[in-house]
Amino acid sequence: MHRDRLRRSNPVLFQRELYRAIFAGARELGWDGAAVYAFAAAQLERAEPVISLKALSIAELKRLAAAIRERARAVRVEPTRPAA
């Protein structure tokens, strides 16, 4: 189901989809939960640490998912250098 439609019809499922996107990107980057929370606090410029993604708003979750997706994409397309 398209996320925009899902956001209106089932906000809880929409939020779960964002969590899934965040942690899928984190797994691709090799991050654990603590790294995700630290990245979230830095990316969202929060003074207090993020201890749970449930405390974030939908807008913040979307920004975090986009930032992690962009970071994972950059790692994916980064050329590997031959060993010298």
VOGU-3710 file (C-alpha; in Angstrom, 3 decimals, decimal comma):
1> mhrdrlrrsn> 0,000/0,000/0,000  1,275/3,476/-0,800  2,659/5,181/2,312  0,673/8,412/1,926  -2,574/6,504/1,759  -1,439/4,317/4,633  -0,695/7,379/6,748  -4,321/8,474/6,526  -5,988/5,077/6,765  -3,759/3,390/9,369
11> pvlfqrelyr> -1,306/5,727/11,145  0,040/2,983/13,424  0,975/0,779/10,471  2,492/3,825/8,748  4,668/4,439/11,812  5,757/0,771/11,827  6,739/1,069/8,166  8,978/4,013/9,052  10,597/2,003/11,880  11,161/-0,827/9,423
21> aifagarelg> 12,783/1,523/6,899  15,030/3,048/9,580  16,265/-0,272/10,934  16,653/-1,828/7,471  18,998/0,995/6,515  20,790/0,683/9,838  21,361/-3,039/9,267  22,761/-2,255/5,834  25,182/0,176/7,464  26,102/-2,342/10,168
31> wdgaavyafa> 24,679/-0,210/12,982  23,185/-1,479/16,214  20,345/0,189/18,110  22,642/2,518/20,055  24,178/3,802/16,821  20,709/4,467/15,383  19,694/6,455/18,472  22,947/8,442/18,451  22,538/9,207/14,736  18,916/10,235/15,355
41> aaqleraepv> 19,900/12,654/18,110  22,623/14,194/15,938  20,555/14,287/12,745  17,497/15,787/14,427  19,686/18,181/16,453  18,138/17,164/19,750  19,723/18,304/22,987  18,537/15,217/24,857  19,481/11,722/23,708  16,980/9,624/21,798
51> islkalsiae> 16,217/6,511/23,844  13,250/5,311/21,784  12,027/6,039/18,278  8,487/6,009/19,660  9,199/9,415/21,216  9,745/10,951/17,759  7,039/12,611/15,709  6,022/11,350/12,282  7,906/14,229/10,640  11,052/13,387/12,606
61> lkrlaaaire> 10,743/9,699/11,720  10,418/10,589/8,039  13,513/12,841/8,213  15,475/10,137/10,006  14,429/7,439/7,532  15,427/9,670/4,621  18,815/10,475/6,189  19,601/6,816/6,858  18,431/5,830/3,384  20,720/8,490/1,877
71> raravrvept> 23,672/7,352/4,011  23,091/3,707/3,013  22,833/4,697/-0,664  26,151/6,564/-0,431  27,832/3,510/1,073  26,332/1,256/-1,610  27,615/3,304/-4,547  31,002/4,145/-3,055  33,619/2,643/-5,358  35,969/0,098/-3,837
81> rpaa> 39,635/0,740/-4,226  41,917/-2,075/-5,338  44,466/-3,165/-2,757  47,863/-1,633/-3,383
//
